[in-house]
């Protein structure tokens, strides 16, 4: 337990990771300020010290942070064109999307109207989310098309939309403890890459 008045390094990430563990174990209903700080091993007031508007602000910023990480990973995709396989590169980003903004986190934002409103406002203001990932995937597929690793008549934007829409569907229709949606996502990626494969 951190003593009062002693700085805790990387406290935001420590609290975020603790919240993910709490939700993974007990679902969105288990998340309270006290559960998070107990899990993080820090003083009970730490969450409100760093998130002055309380749990709704904390939840919104947690979900936004995880989406931003996945968007940053997706932004690296175009630079991977020509390396590995198209399916493996797409799977890396799609899996990260399911993991970092997984069913538990998606459900968490939906169960707290205040957090959901903050999340929507941030998305409307340009925070990275599904649209940023979709744009990066489309750019990557276009780059692979220029290298003739995707068919000349493939539709990179349509394929990117199909992939991101599938990930969104799997997030919204899954729940903590449900079978991992990764197998379904891999089937879709296989089908998309076969459809767009260079002949």
C-alpha positions as CSV (number, residue, x, y, z in Angstrom):
1,X,0.0,0.0,0.0
2,X,1.4,3.4,-0.9
3,X,1.7,5.8,2.0
4,X,-0.1,9.1,1.9
5,X,1.9,11.8,0.2
6,X,4.3,9.5,-1.6
7,X,4.3,9.8,-5.4
8,X,3.3,6.6,-7.3
9,X,5.0,6.3,-10.7
10,X,2.7,5.5,-13.6
11,X,-0.4,5.7,-11.4
12,X,-2.8,6.1,-14.3
13,X,-1.7,2.9,-16.0
14,X,-1.5,1.1,-12.6
15,X,-5.2,2.1,-12.0
16,X,-6.2,1.2,-15.5
17,X,-4.6,-2.2,-15.3
18,X,-6.2,-2.8,-11.9
19,X,-9.6,-1.9,-13.3
20,X,-9.2,-4.4,-16.2
21,X,-8.4,-7.1,-13.7
22,X,-11.4,-6.2,-11.5
23,X,-13.8,-6.2,-14.5
24,X,-12.3,-9.4,-15.9
25,X,-13.0,-11.2,-12.7
26,X,-16.4,-9.8,-11.7
27,X,-17.8,-8.0,-14.7
28,X,-18.7,-4.3,-15.1
29,X,-20.8,-4.4,-11.9
30,X,-17.7,-5.2,-9.8
31,X,-16.0,-1.9,-10.7
32,X,-16.0,0.6,-7.8
33,X,-13.4,3.2,-6.9
34,X,-12.5,1.1,-3.8
35,X,-12.2,-2.1,-5.8
36,X,-9.8,-0.4,-8.2
37,X,-7.6,1.1,-5.6
38,X,-7.5,-2.1,-3.5
39,X,-6.5,-4.0,-6.6
40,X,-3.9,-1.5,-7.5
41,X,-2.5,-1.5,-3.9
42,X,-2.8,2.3,-3.5
43,X,-4.6,4.7,-1.2
44,X,-8.3,4.8,-1.5
45,X,-8.4,8.4,-2.6
46,X,-5.9,8.0,-5.4
47,X,-8.4,7.5,-8.1
48,X,-10.3,10.7,-7.3
49,X,-7.0,12.6,-7.0
50,X,-6.1,11.8,-10.6
51,X,-9.7,11.7,-12.0
52,X,-11.4,14.6,-10.3
53,X,-14.8,13.8,-11.8
54,X,-14.8,10.3,-10.4
55,X,-15.5,6.9,-11.8
56,X,-17.2,8.0,-15.0
57,X,-14.2,10.1,-16.0
58,X,-11.9,7.2,-15.1
59,X,-13.9,4.7,-17.1
60,X,-14.1,6.9,-20.2
61,X,-10.4,7.7,-20.1
62,X,-9.5,4.0,-19.6
63,X,-11.5,2.9,-22.7
64,X,-10.1,5.9,-24.7
65,X,-6.6,4.9,-23.7
66,X,-7.1,1.3,-24.8
67,X,-8.5,2.4,-28.2
68,X,-5.7,4.9,-28.7
69,X,-3.1,2.1,-28.1
70,X,-4.8,-0.1,-30.7
71,X,-5.1,2.8,-33.2
72,X,-1.3,3.4,-32.8
73,X,-0.6,-0.3,-33.5
74,X,-2.8,-0.1,-36.6
75,X,-1.0,3.0,-37.7
76,X,2.1,0.9,-38.0
77,X,0.4,-1.5,-40.5
78,X,1.2,0.3,-43.8
79,X,4.9,0.1,-42.9
80,X,4.6,-3.7,-42.7
81,X,3.4,-4.1,-46.2
82,X,5.5,-6.8,-48.0
83,X,6.4,-8.4,-44.7
84,X,5.0,-11.6,-43.2
85,X,1.5,-12.5,-44.5
86,X,-1.4,-10.2,-45.1
87,X,-3.6,-12.4,-42.8
88,X,-1.0,-12.4,-40.0
89,X,-0.6,-8.6,-40.1
90,X,-4.3,-8.1,-40.0
91,X,-4.7,-10.6,-37.2
92,X,-2.2,-8.8,-35.0
93,X,-4.3,-5.6,-35.1
94,X,-7.7,-7.2,-34.9
95,X,-6.6,-9.3,-31.9
96,X,-5.2,-6.2,-30.2
97,X,-8.6,-4.5,-30.8
98,X,-10.4,-7.4,-29.2
99,X,-7.9,-7.5,-26.3
100,X,-7.4,-3.9,-25.5
101,X,-11.0,-2.8,-25.9
102,X,-12.4,-6.3,-25.2
103,X,-15.9,-7.3,-24.3
104,X,-15.4,-6.3,-20.6
105,X,-14.2,-2.8,-21.4
106,X,-16.9,-2.2,-24.1
107,X,-19.5,-3.4,-21.7
108,X,-18.1,-1.2,-18.9
109,X,-18.5,1.9,-21.0
110,X,-22.1,1.0,-21.9
111,X,-23.1,0.4,-18.3
112,X,-22.2,3.9,-17.1
113,X,-24.2,6.6,-19.0
114,X,-21.8,9.3,-17.8
115,X,-18.8,7.4,-19.1
116,X,-20.5,6.6,-22.4
117,X,-21.4,10.3,-22.9
118,X,-17.7,11.3,-22.3
119,X,-16.6,8.6,-24.6
120,X,-18.9,9.7,-27.4
121,X,-17.8,13.3,-27.0
122,X,-14.2,12.3,-27.2
123,X,-14.8,10.3,-30.4
124,X,-16.7,13.2,-31.9
125,X,-13.8,15.4,-31.1
126,X,-11.4,13.1,-33.0
127,X,-10.1,10.7,-30.4
128,X,-8.8,7.5,-32.1
129,X,-11.2,4.7,-32.3
130,X,-12.7,2.2,-34.8
131,X,-12.5,4.8,-37.6
132,X,-8.8,5.4,-37.1
133,X,-8.1,1.6,-37.1
134,X,-10.3,1.2,-40.3
135,X,-8.3,4.0,-42.1
136,X,-5.0,2.4,-41.2
137,X,-6.1,-1.1,-42.3
138,X,-7.3,0.4,-45.6
139,X,-4.0,2.1,-46.1
140,X,-2.2,-1.1,-45.3
141,X,-4.3,-3.2,-47.8
142,X,-3.7,-0.5,-50.5
143,X,0.0,-0.7,-49.9
144,X,-0.1,-4.5,-50.3
145,X,-2.2,-4.0,-53.4
146,X,0.6,-1.9,-54.9
147,X,3.1,-4.7,-54.1
148,X,0.7,-7.1,-55.9
149,X,0.1,-9.1,-52.7
150,X,-3.6,-8.1,-53.0
151,X,-5.6,-8.3,-56.3
152,X,-5.6,-5.2,-58.4
153,X,-9.4,-5.2,-58.3
154,X,-9.6,-5.7,-54.5
155,X,-11.4,-2.9,-52.5
156,X,-9.1,-2.0,-49.6
157,X,-11.6,0.3,-48.0
158,X,-14.4,-2.2,-48.2
159,X,-12.3,-5.0,-46.8
160,X,-11.1,-2.7,-44.0
161,X,-14.7,-1.8,-43.2
162,X,-15.7,-5.5,-43.1
163,X,-12.8,-6.4,-40.7
164,X,-13.4,-3.5,-38.3
165,X,-17.2,-4.0,-38.4
166,X,-16.7,-7.6,-37.5
167,X,-14.5,-6.7,-34.6
168,X,-17.1,-4.2,-33.4
169,X,-19.8,-6.8,-33.7
170,X,-17.8,-9.4,-31.7
171,X,-17.1,-6.8,-29.0
172,X,-20.7,-5.7,-28.7
173,X,-22.2,-9.3,-28.7
174,X,-19.7,-10.9,-26.3
175,X,-19.4,-10.8,-22.6
176,X,-16.8,-11.6,-19.9
177,X,-16.4,-15.3,-19.6
178,X,-17.8,-16.0,-23.1
179,X,-15.8,-18.1,-25.5
180,X,-12.9,-16.0,-27.0
181,X,-14.1,-14.4,-30.3
182,X,-10.6,-14.7,-31.8
183,X,-11.5,-17.9,-33.8
184,X,-14.4,-16.2,-35.4
185,X,-12.2,-13.2,-36.3
186,X,-9.6,-15.4,-37.8
187,X,-12.2,-17.0,-40.0
188,X,-13.3,-13.6,-41.3
189,X,-9.7,-12.5,-41.9
190,X,-9.1,-15.7,-43.9
191,X,-12.2,-15.1,-46.0
192,X,-11.3,-11.4,-46.6
193,X,-7.7,-12.1,-47.6
194,X,-8.8,-15.0,-49.9
195,X,-11.3,-12.6,-51.5
196,X,-8.7,-9.9,-52.1
197,X,-5.8,-12.3,-52.8
198,X,-3.7,-11.6,-55.9
199,X,-4.4,-14.2,-58.6
